[in-house]
Amino acid sequence: MSETTPPDFHHVPVLGPRSVELLDPRDGGLYVDGTVGGGGHARLILEHCPDCRLLAVDRDPRALAAAREALAPWADRVRFLQVRFDDVVDDLEVRDRGIDGALLDLGISSHQIDVDARGFTFREGAPLDMRMASQGPTAADLLNTAAPEELERIFRTYGEERRARALAREVARRRETTPFATSEHLVAAVVRVLGPRTDAQDKARIFQALRIAVNGELEALEAALPALRDALRAGGTLVVIAYHSLEDRIVKNAFREWSRTCVCPPELPVCVCRGAALGSLLTRKPERPTSDEVDANPRARSALLRAWRKAA
Ligand SMILES: C[S@@+](CC[C@H](N)C(=O)[O-])C[C@H]1O[C@@H](n2cnc3c(N)ncnc32)[C@H](O)[C@@H]1O
C-alpha cells in the first residue's frame, strides 16, 4: 500500500444506532468523536443531525486519513485532529465554547489488526510494533528493555495471566540471546510457559496486554474522562464503548462517582455536603450488542457501552 493512499479502514460501528441515540446530537451542537477510526460512528452522528458539527479525533494518522475520505460528503461540518483523545480539551474552540457530547469507541480498529505491518497481530512475521501513533517505544522495545517486574505487572494486570511471573522470566531469558523482533518470538515464549494447549485466545490476551501498555491506553482513558466531563456543556452526554474489563471498570467508577448526590466521607453518619450530582447515568448497567450484531460483526463481541449526562 502506498503511503499516500488512505488504507481501507472500513468499520461497522459497534452499537452504532444505540450510541447515537444516547449521544442525542441536536440543535447545531459541537460533538467529539474521540476515536474516529474508519468514521463509522462519525457518519451516523452527522447523518442523524444535519446541522451539528464534529471534531473527528484519532491519534493514528492513517486512521485519520481514512476518516477524512469516509467523511468527505460532510467535510464542511467536520474538523480533523490528530491527538490523543484526552488532549482534545486543549483545542481552542473546545476551550472557548465547550462541547455538547463526546463518544469514545475504545481499542483498535479492524484495519489496525488486519494489517500485519502495524504489529498488532500474532500472525507469524508481524513486527512487534503495536503503536497507534508512530512515536514512542514499540512492543519489541518494551519486551527487550523493561524490567521483568514491569513485564510481570503488564501480563498479570492487563492480561489477567496467572503465570505472569514465569512468562516475564521467560522473556528476560530469551532476550539475552535473541532480541524480540517479530510476533513468533513472543508466541514462542507464551507457548513455552503456558504449554502446548495455548490457544488463539491466550495469545490474543497476552498481545492485548502488551498493546495496552505500549499505548498507555488506561492512562489516556483515566485522563480523558474528567477532562471531557469538564468540557461538556450543561446537558451534554458522554458515551463510551469499552472492550476490556479494566477499561470498563474505569468508566463505571467515574460515571457512578459523578452521579452521586452526596460526596461526604463514608464514615459520616449524616450527609453534610448537600451536594448536587454532577449528572446522571443513562445506562444503569453496561449495554451489550445483541447476538445478531455479534454474528454480523465479531469485533462487537466484548463491547460494553455506558453513557452519562451532565446536569442541565
Ligand atoms: C475501535 S476504533 C474506532 C472505530 C470507529 N468508531 C468507527 O466506527 O470507525 C478505535 C480508534 O481509536 C483510536 N484511538 C484509540 N485510543 C486513542 C486515544 N487515546 N486517542 C485517540 N485515538 C485513539 C485508534 O487509533 C482507532 O482508530
The ligand as an SDF file (V2000), in Angstrom:
LIG
                    3D

 27 29  0  0  0  0  0  0  0  0999 V2000
  -12.3930    0.8740   17.6480 C   0  0  0  0  0  0  0  0  0  0  0  0
  -11.6270    2.0240   16.6410 S   0  0  0  0  0  0  0  0  0  0  0  0
  -12.8770    3.2120   16.3430 C   0  0  0  0  0  0  0  0  0  0  0  0
  -13.7560    2.8940   15.1840 C   0  0  0  0  0  0  0  0  0  0  0  0
  -14.7590    3.9720   14.8770 C   0  0  0  0  0  0  0  0  0  0  0  0
  -15.6720    4.2050   15.9630 N   0  0  0  0  0  0  0  0  0  0  0  0
  -15.5510    3.6600   13.6290 C   0  0  0  0  0  0  0  0  0  0  0  0
  -16.7790    3.4980   13.7220 O   0  0  0  0  0  0  0  0  0  0  0  0
  -14.9780    3.5720   12.5460 O   0  0  0  0  0  0  0  0  0  0  0  0
  -10.6400    2.9050   17.7740 C   0  0  0  0  0  0  0  0  0  0  0  0
   -9.8390    4.0400   17.1650 C   0  0  0  0  0  0  0  0  0  0  0  0
   -9.4560    4.8740   18.2350 O   0  0  0  0  0  0  0  0  0  0  0  0
   -8.1200    5.2620   18.0840 C   0  0  0  0  0  0  0  0  0  0  0  0
   -7.6370    5.5030   19.4490 N   0  0  0  0  0  0  0  0  0  0  0  0
   -7.5090    4.6040   20.4380 C   0  0  0  0  0  0  0  0  0  0  0  0
   -7.0660    5.2040   21.5530 N   0  0  0  0  0  0  0  0  0  0  0  0
   -6.9670    6.5200   21.2710 C   0  0  0  0  0  0  0  0  0  0  0  0
   -6.5980    7.6730   22.0420 C   0  0  0  0  0  0  0  0  0  0  0  0
   -6.2130    7.5680   23.3180 N   0  0  0  0  0  0  0  0  0  0  0  0
   -6.6410    8.8730   21.4410 N   0  0  0  0  0  0  0  0  0  0  0  0
   -7.0220    8.9860   20.1300 C   0  0  0  0  0  0  0  0  0  0  0  0
   -7.3520    7.9270   19.3570 N   0  0  0  0  0  0  0  0  0  0  0  0
   -7.3450    6.7160   19.9290 C   0  0  0  0  0  0  0  0  0  0  0  0
   -7.4470    4.1150   17.3580 C   0  0  0  0  0  0  0  0  0  0  0  0
   -6.3310    4.5800   16.6410 O   0  0  0  0  0  0  0  0  0  0  0  0
   -8.5800    3.6080   16.4500 C   0  0  0  0  0  0  0  0  0  0  0  0
   -8.5100    4.2190   15.1760 O   0  0  0  0  0  0  0  0  0  0  0  0
  1  2  1  0
  2  3  1  0
  2 10  1  0
  3  4  1  0
  4  5  1  0
  5  6  1  0
  5  7  1  0
  7  8  2  0
  7  9  1  0
 10 11  1  0
 11 12  1  0
 11 26  1  0
 12 13  1  0
 13 14  1  0
 13 24  1  0
 14 15  1  0
 14 23  1  0
 15 16  2  0
 16 17  1  0
 17 18  1  0
 17 23  2  0
 18 19  1  0
 18 20  2  0
 20 21  1  0
 21 22  2  0
 22 23  1  0
 24 25  1  0
 24 26  1  0
 26 27  1  0
M  CHG  2   2   1   9  -1
M  END
$$$$
